[in-house]
Amino acid sequence: MSGKSIRASRVACWIALACLVVPMFGSYFFDDMFSTISYLFEDPSATMLGWDSVGYGLYASGYSVLCVFGGLVICGLLLDRFGVRITGSVFVAMMLGGALLVLWAITSGMDAGRSLKIAYAGCMLFGLGSEITGTAVQRSIAKWFKNRHMALAMGLELAIARLGTAFALVLSPRLVVQKTSGIYSLAETARPALVGIALMAAGLILWAVFVAMDARFDKESGSTPAEGTTNEEDRFRFSDVMKILSNKNFWLIGLLCVFFYSAIIAFKKFSGAILIPRFGIEASVAGWMTSMLPFATVILAPLFGLLVDEVGHGTRWMILGAVLALVAHLLLAFAPEGVPFFGYLAMVFLGFGYSLVPAALWPSVPKVVPEKVLGTAYALTNWIQNLGLMLFKMLAGVILGSAAGNGAVRVELMFVALCVIAVLTSALLARSSDKEPQLNLDRPNK
């Protein structure tokens, strides 16, 4: 291959990555559109929608239901069997369709119970579509950046996707302005959803561009459309799934994923209800405070990804990131009330941890499973993650809804416990890496 064609191939990789990140940007925005305005649901009479904190927690948990009860694993198998172009396209469309159903539920004017049920169903469709889209994106990056800076590419994808979260955390309190009196109308409550749907529609268009690029990629490399290989030994078989399930390193990665992400994503869902009473701040300030998490990852995730590519020691970075998240939640639970400085300090620690762990974790999956079952492995990892997210979001909503006056502290104690388990799990993974150096978990990705 000539130098010119090599350079063109590298340019194509980054163009493909640019197309892949936009659907995830829109998905992250829509998923976190209510996070910093979650105080709306503390009093059902404050909105025409009429949801309470328990109802909002139920709605938020809907994201993970189909993922947990078989959908994510089955769709991961389909992803490996039929490829990212067919399977991914179906679920990008499902993601947008579920979001549209949520929008209809919160704008139709039906009673609170019925609107919650329909929004819950829409969130389930949106969640499954979003997770499989994310799995397709991860698998595509592993394919396009094989033997290149994979961790950097995954870090950039993660950073831009989380910029969607930051956009939601900052923009939502401005779209739905906090009131001292009066009721929030359905139109006001739905404004963040409209923005999220517009972003996902743009992502659907760019996904179509990527599909065309990926088809050309396979054609030029002589790969089959569905499975990306002409080698019979490398073809996907359903029996290969058992090899994943018996892989202890895969399970350690999956368990770290569920406990670490639950301590951060579930926190973000209720950040307004936690930060406002703990530090005596307004909703807009809480929005900026929480937005430090995704904004930090925009800068730090690619840098840490490059660090993992160049230096290695991935399992050690996972331990450090989990410890930083633990310190952050200890501050949120036990720091003096009414002092916003401690909230900002906790977000700094949490932002570093939220960048370090994923930068090392996701590029580790292709090192412990064969490429032909990579889609299934990512889907299983996300399934384990969503199981925890579903349970801990619901539990957080129940704690905040039932605790009188100290719900923020009690829910933070739950997040502290999750971080302790994450630290222990990452330490076990590091120990396994030392015993099995042939896996190259701690070697650079160059």
C-alpha positions in Angstrom: 0.0 0.0 0.0 1.4 3.4 -0.9 2.0 6.2 1.6 -0.7 8.2 0.0 -3.3 5.5 0.4 -2.2 4.9 4.0 -2.8 8.6 4.7 -6.1 8.5 3.0 -7.0 5.5 5.1 -6.2 7.4 8.3 -8.3 10.3 7.2 -11.2 8.0 6.5 -10.9 6.6 10.0 -11.3 10.0 11.6 -14.2 10.9 9.3 -15.9 7.6 10.2 -15.3 8.4 13.9 -16.9 11.9 13.4 -20.0 10.3 11.9 -20.2 7.7 14.8 -20.0 10.2 17.6 -23.0 12.4 16.7 -25.7 9.8 17.4 -24.1 9.2 20.8 -24.0 12.9 21.5 -27.7 13.2 20.9 -28.4 10.0 22.9 -26.4 11.3 25.9 -28.2 14.6 25.8 -31.7 13.0 25.8 -30.8 10.6 28.5 -29.7 13.4 30.9 -32.2 16.1 29.9 -33.9 16.0 33.3 -30.9 15.5 35.5 -30.3 19.0 36.7 -34.0 19.9 36.8 -35.0 16.7 38.7 -36.2 19.0 41.5 -39.3 19.5 39.4 -40.5 16.1 40.4 -40.1 16.5 44.2 -43.6 18.1 44.3 -46.2 16.5 41.8 -48.3 19.7 41.9 -45.3 21.8 40.6 -45.8 20.6 37.0 -48.8 19.9 34.8 -47.1 16.6 34.1 -47.7 15.6 37.7 -44.8 13.1 38.2 -43.2 12.7 41.6 -39.6 11.6 42.5 -40.5 7.9 42.6 -42.2 8.2 39.2 -39.2 10.0 37.8 -36.9 7.3 39.2 -39.1 4.7 37.6 -39.0 6.6 34.2 -35.2 6.9 34.4 -34.9 3.2 35.2 -36.9 2.3 32.1 -33.7 3.0 30.0 -32.3 -0.3 31.2 -35.3 -2.6 31.3 -35.2 -4.1 27.8 -31.4 -4.1 28.0 -31.5 -6.1 31.2 -34.2 -8.6 30.3 -32.5 -10.2 27.3 -32.7 -7.4 24.7 -29.1 -6.2 24.9 -27.6 -9.7 24.8 -29.8 -10.9 22.0 -29.1 -7.8 20.0 -25.4 -8.1 20.6 -25.5 -11.6 19.1 -27.4 -10.1 16.1 -24.7 -7.5 15.8 -22.0 -10.1 15.5 -24.2 -12.2 13.2 -25.4 -9.6 10.8 -22.9 -6.8 11.3 -23.1 -3.2 12.4 -24.6 -1.8 9.2 -27.9 -3.7 9.4 -28.3 -4.2 13.1 -26.9 -0.7 14.0 -29.3 1.0 11.6 -32.3 -0.7 13.1 -31.4 0.4 16.6 -30.4 4.0 15.7 -33.9 4.3 14.4 -35.3 2.6 17.5 -33.4 5.1 19.7 -35.1 8.0 17.9 -38.5 6.4 17.9 -38.4 5.8 21.6 -37.5 9.4 22.2 -40.4 10.5 20.1 -42.7 8.3 22.2 -41.4 10.0 25.4 -42.0 13.4 23.8 -45.6 12.5 23.0 -46.2 11.2 26.6 -45.0 14.4 28.2 -46.9 16.8 25.9 -50.2 15.0 25.3 -51.9 16.3 28.4 -53.0 12.8 29.7 -53.1 12.1 33.4 -49.8 11.5 35.2 -50.2 7.8 35.6 -50.8 7.2 31.9 -48.2 9.6 30.7 -45.6 7.9 33.0 -46.5 4.5 31.6 -46.1 5.7 28.0 -42.9 7.6 28.7 -41.6 4.5 30.5 -42.2 2.4 27.4 -40.6 5.1 25.2 -37.6 5.2 27.5 -37.3 1.4 27.3 -37.1 1.6 23.5 -34.8 4.5 23.6 -32.5 2.7 26.1 -32.2 -0.5 24.1 -31.7 1.5 20.8 -29.1 3.7 22.5 -27.2 0.8 24.1 -27.0 -1.2 20.9 -26.0 1.9 18.9 -23.2 2.4 21.5 -22.2 -1.2 21.1 -22.2 -0.9 17.3 -20.0 2.3 17.7 -17.6 0.5 20.0 -17.3 -2.4 17.7 -16.8 -0.1 14.7 -14.1 1.8 16.4 -12.3 -1.4 17.3 -12.5 -2.5 13.6 -11.5 0.8 12.0 -8.7 1.6 14.6 -7.3 -1.9 14.9 -3.5 -1.7 15.5 -3.8 2.0 15.8 -4.6 4.4 18.6 -7.7 2.6 19.6 -7.8 3.9 23.2 -7.4 7.5 21.8 -10.3 7.0 19.4 -12.5 5.5 22.1 -11.6 8.3 24.4 -12.5 10.9 21.8 -15.9 9.1 21.1 -16.5 9.0 24.9 -15.5 12.7 25.3 -17.8 14.0 22.6 -20.7 11.7 23.7 -20.4 13.1 27.2 -20.3 16.6 25.8 -23.9 15.8 25.0 -24.5 15.2 28.7 -22.7 18.5 29.6 -24.9 20.2 27.1 -28.0 18.8 28.7 -26.9 19.6 32.2 -26.2 23.2 31.4 -28.9 23.9 28.8 -31.9 22.2 30.6 -32.1 24.7 33.5 -32.1 27.5 31.0 -34.8 25.9 28.9 -36.9 25.2 32.0 -36.3 28.3 34.1 -36.6 27.7 37.9 -39.7 29.4 39.4 -40.5 30.6 42.8 -44.2 30.2 42.2 -46.5 28.9 39.5 -46.8 25.6 37.7 -44.5 24.4 34.9 -46.5 23.8 31.7 -46.2 20.7 29.5 -44.5 22.8 26.8 -41.9 24.0 29.3 -41.1 20.6 30.6 -40.8 19.2 27.0 -38.3 21.8 25.7 -35.2 19.6 26.5 -36.7 16.6 24.8 -37.2 18.6 21.6 -33.6 19.6 21.5 -32.5 16.0 22.1 -34.7 14.7 19.3 -33.3 17.2 16.9 -29.7 16.1 17.8 -30.6 12.4 17.3 -32.2 13.2 13.9 -28.9 14.7 12.8 -27.1 11.6 14.2 -29.3 9.4 12.1 -28.2 11.2 8.9 -24.6 10.9 9.8 -25.0 7.2 10.7 -26.2 6.7 7.1 -23.0 8.3 5.9 -20.9 5.9 8.1 -22.9 2.9 6.7 -21.8 3.8 3.2 -18.2 4.3 4.3 -18.2 0.9 6.1 -19.6 -0.9 3.1 -16.8 0.5 1.0 -14.3 -0.4 3.7 -15.4 -4.1 3.6 -15.6 -4.1 -0.2 -12.0 -2.9 -0.5 -10.7 -5.3 2.1 -12.6 -8.2 0.6 -14.7 -8.8 3.7 -18.3 -10.2 3.7 -21.1 -7.7 4.3 -22.4 -9.3 7.5 -19.5 -10.6 9.4 -16.5 -8.8 8.1 -14.4 -11.9 7.3 -13.9 -14.5 4.6 -11.9 -16.8 7.0 -14.1 -19.7 8.1 -12.3 -19.9 11.5 -13.1 -16.3 12.2 -16.8 -16.5 11.4 -19.2 -15.9 14.4 -20.9 -18.9 15.9 -23.4 -18.9 18.8 -21.3 -21.5 20.6 -18.5 -18.9 20.9 -20.7 -17.0 23.5 -19.9 -19.8 26.1 -16.2 -18.9 25.8 -17.1 -15.3 26.8 -19.2 -16.5 29.8 -16.3 -18.7 31.1 -13.8 -15.9 30.9 -13.0 -14.6 34.4 -11.3 -11.4 33.1 -14.4 -10.5 31.0 -16.5 -10.8 34.2 -14.1 -8.6 36.2 -14.3 -6.0 33.5 -18.1 -6.3 33.5 -18.4 -6.0 37.3 -16.1 -3.0 37.4 -18.3 -1.5 34.7 -21.6 -2.0 36.6 -20.4 -0.7 40.0 -18.3 2.2 38.7 -20.8 3.5 36.2 -23.7 3.1 38.6 -21.9 5.3 41.1 -21.7 8.1 38.5 -24.6 7.8 36.1 -27.2 7.1 38.8 -25.8 10.1 40.7 -26.1 12.4 37.6 -29.8 11.4 37.3 -30.5 12.9 40.8 -27.7 15.5 40.9 -30.0 18.4 41.4 -31.9 16.7 44.2 -28.5 15.9 45.9 -26.4 19.0 45.3 -29.0 21.7 45.9 -29.9 20.7 49.6 -26.3 19.6 50.4 -24.6 22.8 49.4 -27.4 25.4 49.4 -27.2 26.3 45.7 -29.7 27.2 43.0 -30.6 24.8 40.2 -28.5 26.6 37.6 -25.4 26.4 39.8 -26.1 22.7 40.3 -26.2 22.4 36.6 -22.8 24.0 36.1 -21.4 22.0 39.0 -22.6 18.6 37.6 -21.5 19.6 34.0 -17.9 19.6 35.2 -18.1 15.8 34.9 -18.7 15.6 31.1 -16.7 18.7 30.4 -13.8 17.2 32.2 -14.0 14.1 30.1 -14.0 16.1 26.9 -10.4 17.1 27.7 -9.3 14.2 29.9 -10.7 11.1 28.2 -8.7 11.6 25.0 -5.6 12.4 26.9 -6.0 9.4 29.2 -6.8 7.3 26.1 -3.5 8.4 24.5 -1.7 7.7 27.8 -3.1 4.1 27.8 -2.0 3.7 24.1 1.5 5.0 24.7 2.3 4.0 28.3 0.0 1.1 29.1 -0.7 0.1 32.8 -4.4 0.1 32.0 -5.5 -1.8 35.1 -3.6 0.6 37.4 -5.4 3.6 35.9 -8.7 1.8 36.6 -7.8 1.4 40.2 -6.8 5.1 40.5 -10.1 6.2 38.7 -12.2 4.1 41.1 -10.4 5.5 44.1 -10.9 9.1 42.9 -14.7 8.4 42.5 -14.8 7.0 46.1 -13.1 10.2 47.4 -15.6 12.3 45.5 -18.7 10.5 47.0 -17.2 10.7 50.5 -17.0 14.4 50.1 -20.6 14.6 48.8 -21.8 12.5 51.7 -19.8 14.0 54.6 -18.5 17.5 53.6 -20.0 20.4 55.6 -23.4 21.5 54.3 -23.8 24.9 52.6 -20.2 25.1 51.3 -20.3 24.8 47.5 -16.5 24.5 47.4 -16.7 20.9 48.5 -19.3 20.2 45.7 -16.9 21.6 43.1 -14.0 19.7 44.6 -16.0 16.4 44.5 -16.8 17.1 40.8 -13.1 17.5 40.1 -12.3 14.1 41.6 -15.3 12.5 40.0 -14.4 14.0 36.6 -10.9 12.6 36.7 -12.2 9.2 37.7 -14.9 9.3 35.1 -12.2 9.8 32.5 -9.5 7.4 33.8 -11.6 4.2 34.2 -13.4 4.2 30.8 -10.2 5.2 28.9 -8.6 1.9 30.1 -11.6 -0.3 30.5 -13.2 -0.3 27.0 -10.0 -0.9 25.0 -9.4 -3.9 27.4 -12.4 -5.8 26.1 -10.8 -6.7 22.7 -7.7 -8.0 24.6 -9.7 -10.6 26.5 -12.2 -11.9 23.8 -11.8 -12.8 20.1 -12.7 -10.1 17.6 -15.5 -12.3 16.0 -17.5 -12.1 19.3 -16.6 -8.5 20.1 -20.1 -7.2 19.6 -21.5 -9.8 21.9 -18.8 -9.1 24.5 -19.5 -5.4 24.5 -23.3 -6.1 24.6 -22.8 -8.4 27.6 -20.7 -5.8 29.3 -23.4 -3.2 28.7 -26.0 -5.6 29.9 -24.3 -6.1 33.2 -23.9 -2.3 33.4 -27.6 -1.7 32.7 -28.7 -4.2 35.3 -27.0 -2.2 37.9 -28.2 1.1 36.5 -31.8 0.0 36.5 -31.7 -1.2 40.1 -29.7 1.7 41.5 -31.7 4.4 39.7 -34.9 3.0 41.2 -33.3 2.6 44.6 -32.0 6.2 44.5 -35.5 7.5 43.7 -37.0 5.5 46.5 -34.4 6.7 49.0 -34.8 10.4 48.0 -38.6 10.0 48.0 -38.9 8.3 51.4 -36.1 9.9 53.5 -37.3 13.0 55.4 -34.8 15.8 55.1 -31.6 13.7 54.7 -32.3 11.8 51.5 -29.2 13.3 49.8 -26.8 11.9 52.4 -28.5 8.5 52.5 -28.3 8.1 48.7 -24.7 9.2 48.8 -23.9 6.4 51.2 -25.2 4.0 48.6 -22.8 5.5 46.0 -19.9 5.3 48.5 -20.6 1.5 48.8 -20.6 1.1 45.0 -17.2 2.8 44.7 -15.7 0.6 47.4 -16.7 -2.4 45.4 -15.4 -0.9 42.2 -12.0 -0.3 43.8 -11.8 -4.0 45.0 -12.9 -5.3 41.6 -10.3 -3.2 39.7 -7.6 -4.5 42.1 -8.6 -8.1 41.3 -8.4 -7.3 37.6 -4.9 -5.9 38.1 -3.9 -9.0 40.0 -5.2 -11.2 37.1 -3.2 -9.1 34.6 0.0 -9.7 36.5 -0.7 -13.5 36.5 -1.6 -13.5 32.8 0.8 -11.1 31.1 0.1 -12.6 27.6 -3.3 -10.8 27.6 -1.3 -7.5 27.3 -3.9 -5.7 29.5 -1.1 -3.4 30.9 0.9 -3.1 27.7 0.6 -0.1 25.4 -1.9 -0.3 22.5 0.6 0.9 19.8 
